[in-house]
Amino acid sequence: MIFGKKDKLTEEQVIEALKQVMDPDLHVDIVTLGMISDVKIALPKVHFKLTLTTPACPVKEKIEQECRDVVSKLAGVEQVELESTAAVTQQRKVSGREPVAGIKNIIAVTSGKGGVGKTTVSCNLAVALTQLGAKVGLLDADITAPNVPLMMSCEDYQPQGKDNKIMPPENYGVKCMSMAFFVSKDTPVIWRGPMLDKAIRQFLRDVEWGELDYLIVDMPPGTGDAQLTLCQATNLSGGLIVTTPQDVALLDGRKALAMFQQMQVPVLGFVENMSYFVCPNCDHQSDIFSHGGGRALAEELDVPFLGEIPLDLSVRKGGDAGYPICAQEKDHPISQAFCQLAQNLAAQVSIQALTPVA
């Protein structure tokens, strides 16, 4: 709406104009979503604050530009001063499942089978979310084969306690916790289900996580005790399923999806790891494990497809050396792929939190 020159611009008119801007994922205008505040008018300048649902919002620039466009059309406005910030939405509580104090969203990263790069995805996803401005923790729930400390370069950490809480180490801006901190490198953890259950519950509630926007939980492969415990022990925002393109991984990915559905946990989407390989010498793309199976499966099962992560030697080297590619080379194409994954995942978390229950 464009007002005549004789009209005095009011806060209500600015708000009305901003109602034209829609959140492309939720299909609701940003005013109704509570994203607009602190409107100040001092013509020819108009100031307002835009509070996004996550600092990792993939459509941040689009929404900001649309806000500027609709306000700049109002009569007398020559300058639009937009203060952009973010406040991650708290996942809605599920009856019978208690959230963890201070943690807004808990995301389970799982796979139907081993060897698909789930821990690599978890570590780089956590780092990418941190780089985008979120407060992030990383829980290694693979109690019998913990690898997160190695990949996050904190394997020498000696656990410390404070006020009856375990203090987690922090590296690359991510707080970490793992069973690897409590056993020597050569000592196998040979536990039955009840002990795994107790360990995961303690890592959720007896660790001083502080205030987190996202807790990424790196799960063991399969659909066993650890998955059952996590789904029952707390209020999950959702699950991310990691697969590779070949048929055997996709078959097990279906089982992971079915598990989440049976446990009434939202499925945030699939990510296809080792999606393809680009030769560093000739730029030829080779589909070593096939390609596109993850996207096709997501479309068939009507769940979001969140991205493809190519196969690259630098990812393996970084993981072995304790330097996730996202922390090592932010501008690397693989880092950019993880950044896009982080943004898409954060968007799905917001959608789950804000979409009305039918």
C-alpha positions as CSV (number, residue, x, y, z in Angstrom):
1,M,0.0,0.0,0.0
2,I,1.3,3.4,-1.0
3,F,0.1,6.4,1.0
4,G,-0.4,9.9,-0.3
5,K,2.0,12.7,0.5
6,K,-0.5,14.4,2.8
7,D,-0.8,11.3,5.0
8,K,1.4,11.1,8.1
9,L,3.2,7.8,8.1
10,T,2.3,5.7,11.2
11,E,3.7,2.5,12.7
12,E,0.5,0.7,11.8
13,Q,1.0,1.5,8.2
14,V,4.6,0.2,8.2
15,I,3.4,-3.0,9.9
16,E,0.6,-3.3,7.3
17,A,3.1,-3.0,4.5
18,L,5.4,-5.6,6.0
19,K,2.5,-8.1,6.1
20,Q,3.1,-8.5,2.4
21,V,6.3,-10.3,3.1
22,M,5.7,-14.0,3.5
23,D,8.0,-16.7,5.0
24,P,8.5,-19.0,1.9
25,D,8.6,-22.1,4.0
26,L,5.7,-21.5,6.5
27,H,3.6,-19.5,4.0
28,V,2.7,-17.1,6.7
29,D,3.5,-13.4,6.8
30,I,6.4,-12.2,8.9
31,V,4.3,-9.9,11.1
32,T,1.9,-12.8,12.1
33,L,5.0,-14.9,12.9
34,G,6.2,-12.1,15.3
35,M,9.4,-11.3,13.3
36,I,8.8,-7.5,13.3
37,S,9.4,-5.2,16.2
38,D,10.9,-1.8,17.3
39,V,9.4,0.2,14.4
40,K,10.6,3.8,14.5
41,I,9.7,6.5,12.0
42,A,11.7,9.7,11.5
43,L,11.0,10.6,7.9
44,P,12.6,10.2,5.5
45,K,14.0,7.2,7.5
46,V,12.1,4.2,8.8
47,H,13.8,1.8,11.3
48,F,12.6,-1.7,12.3
49,K,13.9,-5.0,13.7
50,L,13.6,-8.3,11.8
51,T,14.0,-11.4,14.1
52,L,14.4,-14.6,12.1
53,T,13.7,-18.0,13.5
54,T,17.4,-19.1,13.1
55,P,20.7,-17.4,12.3
56,A,21.1,-20.2,9.7
57,C,18.1,-19.0,7.8
58,P,18.6,-20.0,4.1
59,V,16.3,-17.2,2.8
60,K,17.6,-14.4,5.0
61,E,18.7,-12.1,2.2
62,K,15.5,-12.7,0.3
63,I,13.3,-11.7,3.3
64,E,15.5,-8.7,4.1
65,Q,15.3,-7.4,0.6
66,E,11.5,-7.9,0.4
67,C,11.2,-6.0,3.7
68,R,13.2,-3.1,2.3
69,D,11.2,-3.1,-0.9
70,V,7.7,-2.9,0.6
71,V,8.7,-0.2,3.2
72,S,10.6,1.9,0.6
73,K,7.4,2.2,-1.4
74,L,5.6,4.1,1.4
75,A,5.2,7.8,0.8
76,G,8.0,9.9,2.3
77,V,10.4,7.0,2.9
78,E,13.8,7.5,1.4
79,Q,15.9,5.3,3.8
80,V,15.1,1.9,5.3
81,E,17.2,0.9,8.3
82,L,16.7,-2.8,8.9
83,E,18.2,-4.4,12.1
84,S,18.4,-8.1,11.4
85,T,18.8,-10.6,14.2
86,A,17.7,-14.2,15.1
87,A,16.1,-16.1,17.9
88,V,16.0,-19.8,17.4
89,T,12.6,-21.2,18.0
90,Q,12.1,-23.7,20.9
91,Q,10.8,-27.0,19.7
92,R,7.2,-27.7,21.0
93,K,6.9,-30.1,23.9
94,V,5.7,-33.6,23.2
95,S,3.5,-35.1,25.9
96,G,5.5,-37.5,28.1
97,R,8.9,-36.5,26.8
98,E,10.9,-34.0,28.8
99,P,13.1,-31.4,27.1
100,V,16.7,-30.8,28.4
101,A,16.9,-27.5,30.2
102,G,18.7,-24.8,28.2
103,I,18.6,-26.7,24.9
104,K,16.1,-25.5,22.3
105,N,16.4,-28.2,19.8
106,I,17.8,-31.7,19.8
107,I,18.5,-33.3,16.4
108,A,19.4,-37.0,15.9
109,V,21.7,-37.7,13.0
110,T,21.4,-41.3,12.1
111,S,21.8,-43.9,9.3
112,G,20.4,-47.3,8.6
113,K,23.8,-48.7,8.1
114,G,27.4,-48.0,9.0
115,G,30.1,-46.5,6.8
116,V,28.0,-43.7,5.2
117,G,29.9,-40.9,6.9
118,K,27.3,-40.1,9.6
119,T,29.9,-38.8,12.1
120,T,31.6,-36.7,9.4
121,V,28.3,-35.1,8.6
122,S,27.5,-34.6,12.3
123,C,30.8,-32.8,13.0
124,N,30.7,-30.6,10.0
125,L,27.1,-29.8,10.4
126,A,27.7,-28.7,14.0
127,V,30.7,-26.5,12.9
128,A,28.7,-25.0,10.1
129,L,25.7,-24.1,12.3
130,T,28.2,-22.4,14.7
131,Q,29.7,-20.4,11.9
132,L,26.3,-19.2,10.9
133,G,25.8,-17.8,14.4
134,A,24.1,-20.6,16.4
135,K,25.0,-22.0,19.8
136,V,25.7,-25.7,19.2
137,G,26.6,-28.8,21.1
138,L,27.6,-32.2,19.7
139,L,26.8,-35.4,21.6
140,D,28.5,-38.6,20.5
141,A,25.8,-41.2,21.3
142,D,27.8,-44.1,19.6
143,I,28.8,-45.4,23.0
144,T,30.7,-48.5,21.8
145,A,32.5,-46.9,18.9
146,P,32.9,-43.1,19.7
147,N,34.8,-41.1,17.0
148,V,33.6,-37.5,17.5
149,P,36.5,-36.5,19.8
150,L,39.1,-37.6,17.1
151,M,37.3,-35.6,14.4
152,M,36.8,-32.6,16.6
153,S,40.4,-32.6,17.9
154,C,39.5,-33.0,21.6
155,E,40.3,-36.6,22.2
156,D,42.8,-35.8,25.0
157,Y,40.3,-34.0,27.1
158,Q,40.2,-35.1,30.7
159,P,36.6,-34.9,32.1
160,Q,36.0,-32.3,34.8
161,G,33.0,-31.7,37.0
162,K,31.4,-28.7,38.5
163,D,28.3,-28.5,40.6
164,N,27.5,-32.2,39.9
165,K,27.7,-31.6,36.2
166,I,30.2,-32.8,33.6
167,M,31.9,-29.9,31.9
168,P,32.2,-30.5,28.1
169,P,35.2,-29.4,26.1
170,E,34.7,-26.9,23.4
171,N,36.4,-26.7,20.0
172,Y,35.6,-24.8,16.8
173,G,32.9,-23.2,18.9
174,V,31.1,-26.5,19.5
175,K,30.6,-28.2,22.9
176,C,31.3,-31.9,22.8
177,M,30.6,-35.0,24.9
178,S,31.6,-38.6,24.3
179,M,32.2,-41.9,26.0
180,A,35.7,-41.7,24.5
181,F,36.6,-39.2,27.3
182,F,36.0,-41.8,30.0
183,V,37.8,-44.9,28.6
184,S,41.3,-45.4,27.2
185,K,41.7,-45.6,23.4
186,D,42.4,-49.3,23.4
187,T,39.6,-50.3,25.8
188,P,36.4,-51.6,24.2
189,V,33.1,-50.7,25.6
190,I,31.2,-54.0,25.8
191,W,27.9,-53.1,27.3
192,R,24.3,-54.4,27.1
193,G,21.3,-52.2,26.4
194,P,20.5,-51.0,29.9
195,M,24.1,-49.5,30.4
196,L,23.9,-47.8,27.0
197,D,20.5,-46.4,28.0
198,K,21.9,-45.0,31.3
199,A,25.0,-43.4,29.6
200,I,22.9,-41.6,26.9
201,R,20.5,-40.3,29.5
202,Q,23.4,-39.0,31.7
203,F,25.1,-37.3,28.7
204,L,21.8,-35.5,28.0
205,R,21.1,-34.3,31.6
206,D,24.3,-34.5,33.6
207,V,26.4,-32.4,31.2
208,E,26.7,-28.7,31.6
209,W,25.6,-27.8,28.1
210,G,24.5,-24.3,28.9
211,E,22.2,-22.5,26.5
212,L,22.2,-24.2,23.1
213,D,20.2,-23.5,20.0
214,Y,20.9,-27.0,18.6
215,L,22.3,-30.2,20.1
216,I,23.4,-32.5,17.3
217,V,23.4,-36.1,18.4
218,D,25.6,-38.4,16.4
219,M,23.9,-41.8,16.7
220,P,25.3,-45.3,16.0
221,P,24.1,-46.9,12.8
222,G,20.9,-49.0,12.8
223,T,17.7,-48.9,14.8
224,G,18.7,-50.4,18.2
225,D,18.9,-49.5,21.8
226,A,20.6,-46.1,21.4
227,Q,17.9,-44.9,19.0
228,L,15.1,-46.2,21.2
229,T,16.6,-44.5,24.3
230,L,17.1,-41.1,22.6
231,C,13.6,-41.1,21.2
232,Q,12.1,-41.9,24.6
233,A,14.4,-40.0,26.9
234,T,13.8,-36.5,25.6
235,N,11.8,-34.2,23.3
236,L,13.5,-34.5,19.9
237,S,13.1,-31.8,17.3
238,G,13.6,-34.4,14.6
239,G,15.9,-36.8,12.9
240,L,18.3,-36.3,9.9
241,I,19.0,-39.5,7.9
242,V,22.4,-39.8,6.3
243,T,22.6,-42.2,3.3
244,T,24.8,-42.8,0.3
245,P,23.4,-43.3,-3.2
246,Q,23.8,-47.1,-3.5
247,D,20.8,-49.4,-3.1
248,V,22.0,-51.1,0.1
249,A,22.3,-47.8,1.9
250,L,19.0,-46.5,0.6
251,L,17.3,-49.7,1.8
252,D,18.5,-49.2,5.3
253,G,17.6,-45.5,5.1
254,R,14.0,-46.6,4.7
255,K,14.3,-48.5,7.9
256,A,15.7,-45.4,9.7
257,L,12.8,-43.4,8.4
258,A,10.3,-46.0,9.6
259,M,11.8,-46.1,13.0
260,F,11.4,-42.3,13.5
261,Q,7.8,-42.5,12.3
262,Q,7.0,-45.3,14.7
263,M,8.5,-43.3,17.6
264,Q,6.5,-40.2,16.5
265,V,9.7,-38.2,15.9
266,P,9.6,-35.7,12.9
267,V,11.8,-36.6,10.0
268,L,13.7,-33.5,9.1
269,G,15.1,-35.0,5.9
270,F,17.7,-37.0,4.0
271,V,21.2,-36.0,3.1
272,E,23.2,-37.9,0.4
273,N,26.8,-38.2,1.5
274,M,29.6,-39.3,-0.9
275,S,27.2,-38.2,-3.6
276,Y,29.8,-38.0,-6.4
277,F,33.5,-37.4,-7.0
278,V,35.0,-34.5,-9.0
279,C,38.5,-35.2,-10.2
280,P,40.8,-32.4,-9.0
281,N,42.9,-32.7,-12.2
282,C,40.2,-32.7,-15.0
283,D,37.0,-31.7,-13.1
284,H,35.3,-34.8,-14.4
285,Q,32.4,-36.0,-12.2
286,S,32.4,-39.7,-11.4
287,D,29.4,-41.3,-9.6
288,I,31.4,-43.8,-7.7
289,F,28.5,-45.0,-5.5
290,S,25.8,-44.0,-8.1
291,H,24.1,-40.6,-7.7
292,G,20.8,-39.2,-6.9
293,G,19.4,-42.1,-4.9
294,G,18.9,-40.1,-1.8
295,R,16.9,-37.4,-3.5
296,A,14.8,-40.0,-5.3
297,L,14.1,-41.8,-2.0
298,A,13.2,-38.6,-0.3
299,E,10.7,-37.7,-3.1
300,E,9.2,-41.2,-3.0
301,L,8.7,-41.1,0.8
302,D,7.6,-37.4,0.7
303,V,10.2,-36.1,3.1
304,P,12.6,-33.2,2.5
305,F,15.9,-33.7,0.7
306,L,18.4,-31.4,2.4
307,G,21.5,-31.7,0.2
308,E,24.3,-33.6,-1.5
309,I,27.8,-33.8,0.0
310,P,30.5,-34.8,-2.6
311,L,33.2,-37.3,-2.0
312,D,36.5,-35.5,-1.4
313,L,39.9,-36.4,-0.1
314,S,40.2,-33.3,2.0
315,V,37.1,-34.4,4.1
316,R,38.8,-37.6,5.0
317,K,42.1,-35.9,5.8
318,G,40.5,-33.3,7.9
319,G,38.5,-35.9,9.8
320,D,41.6,-38.0,10.6
321,A,43.5,-34.9,11.6
322,G,40.8,-33.5,13.8
323,Y,40.0,-30.5,11.5
324,P,36.5,-30.7,10.0
325,I,36.6,-29.3,6.5
326,C,34.2,-26.5,7.6
327,A,36.6,-25.4,10.2
328,Q,39.6,-25.7,8.0
329,E,38.5,-24.1,4.7
330,K,35.2,-22.2,5.0
331,D,35.3,-21.3,1.2
332,H,35.9,-24.9,0.0
333,P,33.1,-26.2,-2.1
334,I,32.5,-29.0,0.4
335,S,32.3,-26.5,3.2
336,Q,29.7,-24.6,1.2
337,A,27.7,-27.8,0.7
338,F,27.7,-28.4,4.5
339,C,26.7,-24.8,5.0
340,Q,23.8,-25.2,2.7
341,L,22.9,-28.4,4.5
342,A,23.0,-26.6,7.9
343,Q,20.7,-23.8,6.5
344,N,18.2,-26.3,5.1
345,L,18.2,-28.3,8.3
346,A,17.7,-25.2,10.4
347,A,14.7,-24.2,8.2
348,Q,13.1,-27.6,8.7
349,V,13.5,-27.4,12.5
350,S,11.8,-24.0,12.4
351,I,9.0,-25.4,10.2
352,Q,8.4,-28.2,12.7
353,A,8.3,-25.8,15.6
354,L,6.0,-23.2,14.1
355,T,3.6,-25.3,11.9
356,P,0.3,-25.7,13.8
357,V,-0.5,-29.2,14.9
358,A,-3.4,-30.6,12.8
